[in-house]
Amino acid sequence: MKLTCWGAARTVTGSQHLLEAGSSRLLLDCGLYQGRRSDSYAINQNLPFEAGQIDAVVLSHAHIDHSGNIPNLVKSGFAGHVYCTHATRDLCAAMLRDSAMIQQEDARFLNKRRSKDGDLPPIEPIYTLEDAEDALHAFASYDYGKPMALTANLRAWLGDAGHMLGSAWVLVEAQENGRSLRICFSGDLGRFGLPILRDPRPMPEADYLIIESTYGDRTHPPIADALPELGQAVDDAVRRGGKVIIPAFAVGRTQEIVYGLHQLMRDKQLPDVPIFVDSPLAVNVTEIFRQHPECYDRETRQLLIEADNGDVFGFRRLFYVRDVESSKALNHLRGPAVIISASGMCENGRILHHLRNTLEDPKNMILFVSFQAEHTLGRRILDGEPRVRILGDDFRVRAEVRRIEAFSGHADRDDLLQWVKPHVDKLRGVFVVHGEERAAQALAEGMRALGAQNVHVPARGDSFEL
């Protein structure tokens, strides 16, 4: 058997891991790589394997860096099923359409600029809306814990990973030449005690482990710090008459921020300002969250009962913005406001227009509540670059830049090691992925200190015999 890591290898984006067992080929995740525009386009456009030779995909969750290249896979010849949870399937129905529309719009925008610069050839989107809709026919959804027969010699189970709605770790049982191996893929693990979702289920016994390491070199502030910091940030900006711009992933983080603002508003710990969720995808995804209360934890179910309107994602002064004209009107909004918009790493979507409109005013605040990958616009702003380029124009960063780490939906170093510890002595090998190199190497050292054998930090394209 062989494992090849084609994405999320010494980086946090583009999750793709290929498992070969006998004649079967299984892809764990098929995400979009996010980073420098030219690098991203080339990596995402050109799959590193023959799509038609992949028998099945198991998808850990719906975030675009894990699911976003499935339409390209299908367009390129994949004819199997994409296995996932019910909530992940529903989220992907919205997210992959949105991803396609963003790519088409970005291609139109860039081609308009390229036409002014000379005879540069036009850029094609990686996939279109039609491709995304075709890909949805490949999805097959299952309950947590239900066995899935992938091929004649591969079967798998999904366990609740607690990272976002419908997220799962994956346990694969592979047969080859009379030999059987169990491979666990963590996907992205959540934190214990996060709002809305249940805690991650324990790691199953396995021979090999593929584990994320987003925060493998650090621990998070307590979750209890998140709401007070959020309330303080809004209060600080409002007092000076500014706006709070929150780049947030449309899936998961937006709903957590809305949930937190609901609690602050209910407890009268928030200034009376309008709050806008400006993302058609976030509006659609929030409705999907409402449709899957089976994923909620006990506290959220109780708040659902106590909420005045029976809705934990809706309250007075909260407005969901769907159409383009209403979004543009926010640029002319006078006075303080909170605007939550995607994408979370500021790489595309409506957040770019809000940044263009607010970055140069020191009264405003850019509030980061999500991880920012290397080379993304969000990371450049967070790292303190004095000027940034947005949609072809340069802007001075004069707004206050603030970060709240306590909202992180990823397990930290202690969480990851604790999750692995009960079964570490049974592992024949560990592959540390989905982390920048420093974080991945740090987690690898932590795994070795626990007693794990054969711990690897793969680079893109590295293969291992199992």
C-alpha positions, 0 to 999 in steps of 0.5 A: 500500500502507498500514501502520497500527500499531494496537498496540505503538506507543510502548508494549511491549504489544498488538502489532498492525500492519495491512498493506493491499496491493490488496484484501488485508489482513494483520495482523502479530501480534494481541496483548493490551494490558497496562496499567491494567485499565480501559484494557486491557479497552477496548482489547482488547475493541474491535478497531480494524478489521473482523475479517472483512475481515482475510485472514491473520495472521502471528504472530511468536511466542507471547507473549500481548502478540503472540498473546493477542487472536487468539481475540477476532479469530476470535470477531469474524469472522476466517475466515483462517489464522494463520501461524507456526512449529510451536513457536509453534502448540504454545505458543499451544495452551497459552497461549491456553487459559490466557489465557481461563481467567485472563480468566474467573476475573478476571471472576468475581472482579471481578463478586463485588466489584462486586456488593457495591458496588451495581448495577454491571453485570457484566464479561464476559471478552474471550473464553472457553475455548471461544473460545480453542479455536475459534481454534486451528483457524485456525493453520497452522504452517511451518518457518523459511525455507519460503515461505507463500502468504498471499493472491493478492498476499502471501507471506511467510517466517519467520526465527529471531528467537532471542527465545523458542521458535519466535519469528520475524522475518517477511519479507512480499512484497507485490504491488500494481498491478504493484509489488512491495515487501518488508516486514520485521517484526522481531517481538521479537529475541533476544540473541546468546549467550542460553541454550537458543535459537539466535542470531537469523538475520540481517536479510533485504534489505527495502524497509521495516522494522518494528522493535521497540525495547524496549531501544532506549535502553540496553545490557544487562549481559553475559549471563555476569552473569546466573547469578552474580547469580541465585545471589547473590540466592537466597543473600542471601534464604536467609541471612536466612530469606526466600523469593525470589519471581520473577515470570516469564513462563510461556513463555521466562523461566521455562524460562531461570530453571529452566535457570540454577538447574539449572546453579547446582545442578549446580555447587554454587553454590546453597543447598539450598532447594526451588524451585517453579514455580507455574504450570500454564501453565509446566508445560505450556509446559516440556513443549512446550520438551522437544518442540522440541529443534530450536530449541536451541543447541549448548550446550543440546543438549550439556547435554541429553546430559550431564544425569543424567535427560536433562532440562535442565528437571528436577533435584533440589529442583525441583518443578512445581506444577499444582493449586490446593491445592498452590499454596495450600499454598505460602502456609503454607510455612515457611523459605526457598524459591524460587517462580517464578510467572506472570505476568511483569508481575504483572498476573494469575495465581498470582503475585498471591497470592504477592505478597500473602503475601510483600510485607510481610515484609522477609526476603523478596525480589521478584526481577524478571528480566523487563521491566516495562511502564508502569502494570503492578503489577510496574513499580509495585513495581520503581519503589519505590511504598511501597504497592500494590493487589493484588486489591482490597487494599492492601499495604506493600512491605517485602520487598527488591526486586531486578532482574537485567537480564542475563536479558533475552531482548530485543536491546538497542540495540547488537544492534538496530542491528547487526542492521539495519546490513548492509541499512540503505542499502536501506531506504526507510522504518523504523517503530520500534515495541514500545518506550516512547516514550523507548526508541523515539525513542532507537532512531530516532535511532540508525537515522538515525545509521546512515543510515536514511531516513524513520524514524518512531515511530508512535502508535497508529492512525498510517497510512503509505503505502508 
